[in-house]
């Protein structure tokens, strides 16, 4: 299929080609589209993980696929499966670099016969959008966050993510944000929840040596119940609320671990340390940097907490923790409420309420072994049914098929003043 070519097929052929189970040759006898994914870098994070998972799925389906970024340690995962990575300065927000990247991507598109450019972040999305316009290929995006804005200039910068002919939202919360903020037609948006790898997040795959090694690294006492809050050190993640809740809990048989780097937020880290000292929790609450073995970290935990004060775009940590059979406590805000079943797989508390969080912690820590095992079974079944990596990849490949076979329509909402159809 040449760039910009539209396929003339009937409704039944279209339905088969766009189904999640469709294979690499289901394009009415034609190949899968060549997809180029672009993002700032491949260091760590949900966007990066999703990009690699989808690239691997495309390669497994026999499709040609490329990834362009500024590089990072996760490039090795692409190398292992033979997916080509092209290093470009796509992490730059400099307007001249963004414009220069557009030319570099356009050359890449032509040289490799790319059919679809899939952007996963704003700065590279501007380059990708310009390159797609120059070369006539299809352009789509994934919203990995609500991209908050404080003025019209920032809103205009964010708006490139709403220019995709198809827009993937990683949760219903993100879908609602897109439709409320940008002039996007609802039919352009596809909700595809993120998925986790069951080969990584499964209790039976974590052995005792891994847990012992991590416990020693964190200097965890053997006789303590571990309360775990993973997440970068930023105020809206609610670490202060958890510290206050642990103080109210009044138990000395627990060890609370805040896992995450401060990413330059030194003042906030110092504030956390002062709060720990004020509550005389120096031997109870610990701050540790990034963990490279989160599966083992979950297995050490008696309870995993998401205390966010602002909406999560998805809430990957809580999905992973449930997959590991850990009891979880979440705040009633954002997309995390799409990943749990309140009262069945998780306890839910209001955001910014340390007293309610302390009660939930006490209730969870006092669960009997039978109750914990029953909840673990429900949580693992819930994640397996709804948040599997293979499902996420199948649904994303289905969007690629759909876009490759569809007429060219912009995502603009009718009546918005924007052009809806493009030649």
C-alpha positions in Angstrom: 0.0 0.0 0.0 1.5 3.3 -1.0 1.5 6.3 1.3 -2.0 7.9 1.2 -3.6 5.0 -0.8 -7.2 4.3 0.1 -8.4 0.7 -0.2 -11.7 0.0 -1.9 -13.2 -2.8 0.1 -16.7 -3.8 1.2 -18.2 -3.7 4.8 -17.5 -7.3 5.6 -13.9 -7.1 4.5 -13.5 -4.0 6.5 -14.9 -5.7 9.6 -12.5 -8.6 9.3 -9.5 -6.4 8.6 -10.2 -4.2 11.7 -10.9 -7.0 14.1 -8.4 -7.4 17.0 -7.7 -11.0 15.9 -6.8 -10.0 12.3 -3.4 -11.2 11.1 -0.7 -9.6 9.1 -2.3 -10.5 5.7 -5.9 -9.5 6.5 -5.8 -6.2 4.6 -7.9 -7.8 1.8 -4.7 -9.7 0.8 -2.5 -6.7 1.4 0.2 -6.3 4.0 -0.1 -4.6 7.4 0.7 -0.9 7.3 4.3 0.2 8.1 4.1 2.1 11.4 6.6 4.6 12.8 6.2 5.4 16.5 7.8 8.6 17.8 8.4 9.6 21.4 11.0 11.7 23.3 13.2 8.8 24.6 13.2 5.2 25.8 14.3 5.6 29.4 11.4 4.5 31.5 7.6 5.2 31.8 4.2 4.1 30.5 4.5 5.7 27.1 7.8 4.0 26.5 6.5 0.6 27.8 3.5 0.8 25.5 5.6 1.8 22.5 7.9 -1.1 22.9 5.1 -3.6 23.6 3.2 -2.5 20.4 6.4 -2.5 18.3 7.2 -6.1 19.4 3.6 -7.1 18.6 3.8 -5.6 15.1 7.1 -7.4 14.5 5.6 -10.7 15.8 2.7 -10.2 13.3 5.2 -10.0 10.5 4.8 -6.2 10.0 7.6 -3.8 9.3 7.8 -1.2 12.1 10.2 1.5 13.3 10.6 3.6 16.5 12.3 7.0 16.6 13.4 8.6 19.8 16.5 10.2 21.4 17.4 6.8 22.7 17.8 5.2 26.2 18.4 1.9 27.9 15.0 0.4 26.6 16.4 0.5 23.0 17.9 -2.9 23.9 14.5 -4.4 24.0 13.9 -3.4 20.4 17.3 -4.6 19.3 16.5 -8.1 20.7 13.5 -8.5 18.4 14.9 -6.8 15.4 12.8 -3.6 15.5 14.8 -0.7 14.0 15.3 2.3 16.2 16.3 5.6 14.7 18.0 8.1 17.1 16.8 11.7 16.6 16.8 14.6 19.1 13.0 14.2 19.6 13.3 15.0 23.3 14.0 18.7 22.5 11.3 21.3 22.9 13.3 23.9 21.0 11.1 25.1 18.1 14.0 25.0 15.6 14.9 21.5 16.6 11.3 20.4 16.4 11.1 21.8 12.8 14.4 20.1 11.9 13.1 16.8 13.2 10.1 17.2 10.9 12.4 17.1 7.9 14.3 14.1 9.4 11.1 12.2 10.0 9.8 13.0 6.5 13.0 11.5 5.0 12.6 8.5 7.2 8.9 8.1 6.1 9.8 8.1 2.4 12.9 5.9 2.8 11.0 3.2 4.7 7.6 3.4 3.0 5.9 4.4 6.3 2.1 4.4 6.1 1.2 5.6 9.7 3.0 7.8 12.1 2.0 7.3 15.7 3.1 10.1 18.1 3.1 9.5 21.9 4.3 12.8 23.2 3.8 16.5 22.4 7.2 17.8 21.1 7.8 14.8 18.8 4.1 14.9 17.8 4.6 18.4 16.3 7.5 17.1 14.2 5.6 13.9 13.3 2.5 15.9 12.3 4.5 18.2 10.1 6.2 15.2 8.5 3.0 13.4 7.9 1.5 16.5 6.2 4.6 16.8 3.9 4.5 13.1 2.9 0.8 12.5 2.8 0.8 9.6 5.3 -1.7 9.0 8.1 -1.1 10.5 11.6 -2.4 9.3 14.9 -1.6 9.9 18.6 -1.9 8.4 22.0 -2.9 10.6 25.0 -0.8 9.3 28.0 -1.8 12.2 30.2 -4.3 15.0 30.5 -1.5 17.6 29.6 -2.7 20.3 32.0 -2.5 23.9 30.7 -2.5 27.3 32.4 -3.0 29.5 29.4 -3.9 29.6 25.7 -0.3 29.2 24.6 0.1 25.9 26.5 -3.2 24.7 25.3 -2.1 25.4 21.7 1.1 23.4 22.3 -0.9 20.5 23.7 -3.4 20.6 20.9 -1.2 18.6 18.5 -2.1 15.5 20.4 -5.7 16.1 19.3 -4.8 16.4 15.6 -4.6 12.6 15.1 -6.9 11.0 12.6 -7.3 8.5 15.4 -6.6 9.3 19.0 -6.0 6.6 21.6 -6.9 7.5 25.1 -5.4 5.2 27.8 -8.5 5.5 30.0 -12.1 6.8 29.9 -10.9 9.6 32.2 -8.5 10.7 29.4 -11.2 10.3 26.8 -13.5 12.6 28.7 -10.7 15.1 29.1 -10.0 15.1 25.4 -13.6 15.7 24.4 -14.1 18.4 27.0 -10.9 20.3 26.1 -10.4 20.0 22.3 -12.7 20.2 19.3 -12.5 16.5 18.6 -15.2 14.3 17.1 -16.0 11.4 19.6 -15.7 8.8 16.8 -12.0 9.7 16.4 -11.2 8.6 19.9 -10.5 5.0 20.9 -10.1 4.0 24.6 -7.4 1.3 25.0 -6.5 0.7 28.6 -2.8 0.0 29.2 -1.8 -3.6 29.7 0.8 -5.3 31.8 3.0 -8.2 31.1 1.7 -11.4 32.9 5.1 -12.9 32.5 6.6 -10.2 34.7 3.9 -9.5 37.2 2.9 -12.9 38.5 3.5 -14.0 42.1 4.9 -17.4 41.1 7.6 -15.8 39.0 9.2 -14.0 41.9 11.6 -16.2 43.9 12.8 -15.7 47.5 16.4 -14.6 46.5 15.0 -11.7 44.6 12.9 -10.6 47.6 15.7 -11.1 50.0 18.1 -9.1 47.8 15.6 -6.1 47.6 14.8 -6.3 51.3 18.5 -6.1 52.1 19.0 -3.2 49.7 16.2 -1.3 51.3 17.4 -2.4 54.8 13.9 -3.6 55.7 13.5 -5.3 59.2 12.3 -8.9 58.9 9.5 -8.4 61.4 7.7 -5.5 59.9 4.6 -5.3 57.6 5.5 -3.3 54.6 3.3 -0.4 53.3 4.4 0.5 49.8 3.7 3.7 47.8 5.5 3.6 44.4 5.5 6.9 42.5 7.8 9.8 41.7 8.3 12.3 44.6 5.8 15.0 43.7 3.2 16.6 45.9 0.1 15.4 44.0 1.1 11.7 44.5 0.1 12.1 48.2 3.2 10.9 50.0 2.6 13.5 52.8 -0.9 12.1 53.3 0.5 8.6 53.7 3.1 9.8 56.2 0.3 11.5 58.2 -1.8 8.4 57.9 1.0 6.2 59.2 1.4 8.5 62.2 -2.3 8.3 63.0 -2.1 4.5 62.6 0.2 4.4 65.7 1.7 1.1 64.9 5.4 0.3 65.2 5.2 -3.1 63.5 5.1 -1.5 60.1 7.6 -0.2 57.6 6.4 2.4 55.1 8.4 2.6 51.9 8.1 5.5 49.5 9.6 4.4 46.2 10.5 7.0 43.6 13.1 9.6 42.7 12.6 13.3 43.3 13.6 14.2 39.7 15.1 17.4 40.9 12.3 18.2 43.4 14.8 18.5 46.2 12.6 20.9 48.3 9.7 18.4 48.3 12.0 15.6 49.3 13.3 17.8 52.2 9.6 18.5 53.2 8.9 14.8 53.3 11.9 14.2 55.5 10.9 17.0 57.8 7.4 15.5 58.1 8.8 12.1 58.9 11.0 13.7 61.6 8.0 15.7 63.1 6.0 12.5 63.5 9.1 10.7 64.9 8.8 8.1 62.2 12.5 7.9 61.3 12.6 4.2 61.8 9.2 3.6 60.2 9.0 5.6 56.9 11.8 5.3 54.3 12.3 7.0 51.0 14.1 5.0 48.3 15.0 5.8 44.8 13.8 4.1 41.6 13.3 0.3 41.9 14.4 -1.9 39.0 12.5 -5.0 40.3 9.0 -3.8 41.1 7.6 -7.3 41.0 9.7 -8.2 44.0 8.8 -4.9 45.7 5.1 -5.8 45.4 5.7 -9.2 46.9 7.4 -7.6 49.9 4.3 -5.5 50.6 1.5 -6.2 52.9 -0.5 -3.4 51.2 0.2 -1.1 48.2 -1.2 2.5 48.3 -2.0 5.1 45.7 -2.7 8.3 47.6 -2.9 10.6 44.6 -4.5 14.0 45.2 -4.9 14.7 41.5 -6.4 12.4 38.8 -4.2 9.6 37.5 -4.3 9.1 33.7 -4.4 5.4 34.2 -2.8 4.0 37.4 -0.3 1.4 36.3 1.1 0.7 39.8 -2.3 -0.4 41.2 -2.9 -2.7 38.2 0.6 -4.3 38.7 0.0 -4.7 42.5 -3.4 -6.4 41.9 -1.8 -8.7 39.4 0.7 -9.7 42.1 -2.2 -10.4 44.5 -1.4 -7.5 46.8 -4.2 -5.7 48.8 -4.5 -2.1 47.5 -5.8 1.2 48.7 -6.6 4.0 46.3 -8.1 7.4 46.4 -11.4 8.1 44.7 -10.1 10.2 41.8 -9.1 9.8 38.1 -8.6 6.7 36.0 -7.5 4.5 38.9 -11.2 4.0 39.6 -11.3 2.2 36.3 -8.7 -0.3 37.3 -10.2 -1.5 40.6 -13.5 -2.9 41.9 -14.2 -0.9 45.1 -14.7 -3.2 48.0 -13.9 -6.2 46.0 -10.3 -5.8 44.8 -9.5 -2.6 46.6 -10.4 -0.2 49.4 -11.2 3.3 48.3 -10.7 6.5 50.3 -11.2 10.2 49.6 -8.1 12.1 48.3 -6.3 14.2 50.9 -7.8 12.5 53.9 -5.1 10.9 56.1 -7.6 9.9 58.7 -9.6 7.8 56.2 -6.4 6.4 54.8 -5.2 5.4 58.3 -8.5 3.5 58.9 -8.1 1.7 55.5 -4.5 0.8 56.3 -5.6 -0.6 59.7 -8.4 -2.6 58.2 -6.1 -4.1 55.5 -3.3 -4.9 57.8 -5.7 -6.8 60.1 -7.1 -9.0 57.3 -7.0 -12.7 57.9 -4.9 -14.9 55.7 -8.1 -16.4 54.1 -9.5 -12.9 53.4 -6.2 -11.8 51.8 -6.1 -14.9 49.6 -9.7 -14.5 48.5 -9.1 -10.8 47.6 -5.8 -11.7 45.8 -7.7 -14.2 43.6 -10.3 -11.7 42.7 -7.7 -9.0 42.0 -5.6 -11.2 39.8 -8.6 -12.4 37.8 -9.7 -8.8 37.3 -6.4 -7.7 35.9 -6.1 -10.8 33.7 -9.5 -10.1 32.2 -9.1 -6.4 31.6 -5.5 -5.2 31.6 -3.4 -7.8 29.7 -0.6 -6.6 27.5 -1.7 -8.8 24.6 -5.2 -7.3 24.6 -3.7 -3.8 24.5 -1.5 -4.7 21.6 -4.4 -6.4 19.7 -6.6 -3.4 20.1 -3.8 -1.0 19.0 -3.1 -3.1 15.9 -6.8 -3.0 15.1 -6.7 0.8 15.1 -3.7 0.7 12.7 -5.8 -1.5 10.4 -8.8 0.7 10.7 -6.9 3.9 10.0 -5.1 2.3 7.0 -8.4 1.3 5.4 -10.5 4.3 6.3 -11.3 7.5 4.3 -9.3 10.5 5.4 -11.3 12.3 8.1 -9.8 14.8 10.6 -10.7 14.3 14.2 -12.4 17.8 14.4 -15.8 17.9 16.0 -18.5 18.9 13.4 -19.5 22.5 14.0 -16.2 23.3 15.6 -15.1 25.5 12.7 -12.3 23.1 11.8 -12.1 21.1 8.6 -13.7 17.6 9.1 -12.9 16.0 5.7 -9.5 16.2 4.0 -8.8 15.3 0.4 
